[in-house]
Amino acid sequence: MSDTIFAPATAAGRAAVAVVRVSGPEAETAVRRLAAGLPEPRRATLQRLYDAEGVEIDRALVLWFPGPASYTGEDCAEFHLHGGAAVVGALIAALSVMGLRLAEPGEFTRRAFEHGKLDLAQAEGVADLVDAETEAQRRQALEQLGGRLSQVQARWREALTEALAMFEAAVDFPDEEVPADVAGRARPVLEQLIGELEAAAADAERGERVREGYRIALVGAPNAGKSTLLNALADREAAIVTATPGTTRDIIEVPMVLGGYKVLLADTAGLRDTDNEIEAEGVRRARAWATSADLRLWLVDGSAEGRAEVPRELQPGDLCILTKRDLPENEAGWKAVEEAAERRLPVMAVTARGPNDVAWLKTTLTERVIDALAGAAPPAATRLRHRDLLLEAAERLRNALAQDEALELAAEDVRLAARALDRITGRIDPEAVLGKIFATFCIGK
Ligand SMILES: Nc1nc2c(c(=O)[nH]1)N(C=O)[C@@H](CNc1ccc(C(=O)N[C@@H](CCC(=O)O)C(=O)O)cc1)CN2
């Protein structure tokens, strides 16, 4: 199998221009065979491309990036073709005939990682940037690609290396001139680090929300007006609306963008006891979605008789929305206001028929999303993978501190914490530890 890969870099479909990329040792040969010659490095050159039979494929812009100064670190070439599917197909066929192979997903970036052009966190930034649909996602991904997480990781890693050097010096050279209170000196360093790691792990949740969407659940009794409000907020008929209670059974998730952030708004089955197996499953799913959501809107038909049950999923900071404000307010509305006051939930009375009400609610939701996700700076950690590794590192350091006099065991815990941090950027550097010992303590001579 060839070590030289190719792939369309642009999406399939009708487009003015399509880009096909090639990376690997055969890239130069491929360009020479297809075009009249090798263009000057990194300079777009208009060339006629021919297949092995001498049939013209296209008049294209060809770019030549000799390694290692290329995206992947290998010899790379790009063909900027006319966007037709047949044009792309003809070039791909010609490259295949030469023995090059179609790249696997992410393989160009993987090669960039393997050649040290990017670390793992930056590679994730590339993936997130390609997926970015909102401004917030774009900013966050660009920070990660730019090495924000890598830089904080390097700072933590440095502190750990120093702490480890102290422990290892005390273990390996007990008779030398090592400061006797080595563990004592390492303690405040590790304590501070644990705090920073745990704070970054908590902040990673913000990063995950930016990537995946802030989740808002519409909950309440059947016929409270959840689907109508969802449609009004989404500005399209996403959910079926009928007068029959229990119409919505599955969860209807509508992606929206509020204030530059991705939001998932979910209409859920009306909460009630039911013998209908399908509806009961819908209620179970509604409760689960609502529990894990970032914000719940408790909808109550303010014009109804009786008293609406308070969903047990409600949390502090949720909103109570009285619907059908265009109808005369009734007992259900008054009772809900009382319940909301008791729980200190803000109340808004709206009608989905009134565009101003819908706009006002949207503004309120936008403020909530911004409050939750826009910090002073974008989060450094942005994925569950980062969060897990940060928490693992913090946990190892807590163990290290609990080792007390057992320096060897403490050193091992610190080493495991370092390994967890290394996995964030995907690199391991044990040489650095030894280097630090001799640099800081001048032992051995
Ligand atoms: N046509 C095209 N546009 C693209 C890309 C691409 O590969 N091709 N990119 C791909 O995702 C992004 C740009 N990222 C790139 C990152 C590094 C290098 C590169 O050649 N790096 C070399 C040289 C750096 C320099 O001279 O400044 C290196 O790192 O050594 C190229 C593109 C977005 N736009």
The ligand as an SDF file (V2000), in Angstrom:
LIG
                    3D

 34 36  0  0  0  0  0  0  0  0999 V2000
   -5.3120   25.5030    0.0650 N   0  0  0  0  0  0  0  0  0  0  0  0
   -5.2660   25.2660    1.3610 C   0  0  0  0  0  0  0  0  0  0  0  0
   -5.8790   26.0950    2.2130 N   0  0  0  0  0  0  0  0  0  0  0  0
   -5.8370   25.8230    3.5490 C   0  0  0  0  0  0  0  0  0  0  0  0
   -5.1470   24.7110    4.0440 C   0  0  0  0  0  0  0  0  0  0  0  0
   -4.5050   23.8520    3.1190 C   0  0  0  0  0  0  0  0  0  0  0  0
   -3.8930   22.8460    3.4790 O   0  0  0  0  0  0  0  0  0  0  0  0
   -4.5780   24.1850    1.7920 N   0  0  0  0  0  0  0  0  0  0  0  0
   -5.1340   24.4820    5.4180 N   0  0  0  0  0  0  0  0  0  0  0  0
   -4.9280   23.2310    5.9690 C   0  0  0  0  0  0  0  0  0  0  0  0
   -5.5340   22.7980    6.9220 O   0  0  0  0  0  0  0  0  0  0  0  0
   -5.4090   25.5830    6.3100 C   0  0  0  0  0  0  0  0  0  0  0  0
   -4.1740   26.4200    6.4630 C   0  0  0  0  0  0  0  0  0  0  0  0
   -3.2200   25.7400    7.2740 N   0  0  0  0  0  0  0  0  0  0  0  0
   -1.9320   25.4740    6.9090 C   0  0  0  0  0  0  0  0  0  0  0  0
   -1.0400   25.2150    7.9110 C   0  0  0  0  0  0  0  0  0  0  0  0
    0.2780   25.0340    7.6080 C   0  0  0  0  0  0  0  0  0  0  0  0
    0.7040   25.0780    6.2970 C   0  0  0  0  0  0  0  0  0  0  0  0
    2.1550   24.9600    5.9740 C   0  0  0  0  0  0  0  0  0  0  0  0
    2.5300   24.9070    4.8300 O   0  0  0  0  0  0  0  0  0  0  0  0
    3.0140   24.9370    6.9760 N   0  0  0  0  0  0  0  0  0  0  0  0
    4.4400   24.8710    6.8170 C   0  0  0  0  0  0  0  0  0  0  0  0
    5.0250   26.1970    6.3420 C   0  0  0  0  0  0  0  0  0  0  0  0
    4.7190   27.3500    7.2320 C   0  0  0  0  0  0  0  0  0  0  0  0
    5.1560   28.6990    6.6710 C   0  0  0  0  0  0  0  0  0  0  0  0
    5.8820   28.7630    5.7050 O   0  0  0  0  0  0  0  0  0  0  0  0
    4.7230   29.7040    7.2750 O   0  0  0  0  0  0  0  0  0  0  0  0
    5.0920   24.4240    8.0980 C   0  0  0  0  0  0  0  0  0  0  0  0
    4.4160   24.4010    9.1190 O   0  0  0  0  0  0  0  0  0  0  0  0
    6.2630   24.0980    8.0550 O   0  0  0  0  0  0  0  0  0  0  0  0
   -0.2010   25.2790    5.2800 C   0  0  0  0  0  0  0  0  0  0  0  0
   -1.5340   25.4830    5.5970 C   0  0  0  0  0  0  0  0  0  0  0  0
   -6.5640   26.3670    5.7900 C   0  0  0  0  0  0  0  0  0  0  0  0
   -6.4450   26.6870    4.3830 N   0  0  0  0  0  0  0  0  0  0  0  0
  1  2  1  0
  2  3  2  0
  2  8  1  0
  3  4  1  0
  4  5  2  0
  4 34  1  0
  5  6  1  0
  5  9  1  0
  6  7  2  0
  6  8  1  0
  9 10  1  0
  9 12  1  0
 10 11  2  0
 12 13  1  0
 12 33  1  0
 13 14  1  0
 14 15  1  0
 15 16  1  0
 15 32  2  0
 16 17  2  0
 17 18  1  0
 18 19  1  0
 18 31  2  0
 19 20  2  0
 19 21  1  0
 21 22  1  0
 22 23  1  0
 22 28  1  0
 23 24  1  0
 24 25  1  0
 25 26  2  0
 25 27  1  0
 28 29  2  0
 28 30  1  0
 31 32  1  0
 33 34  1  0
M  END
$$$$
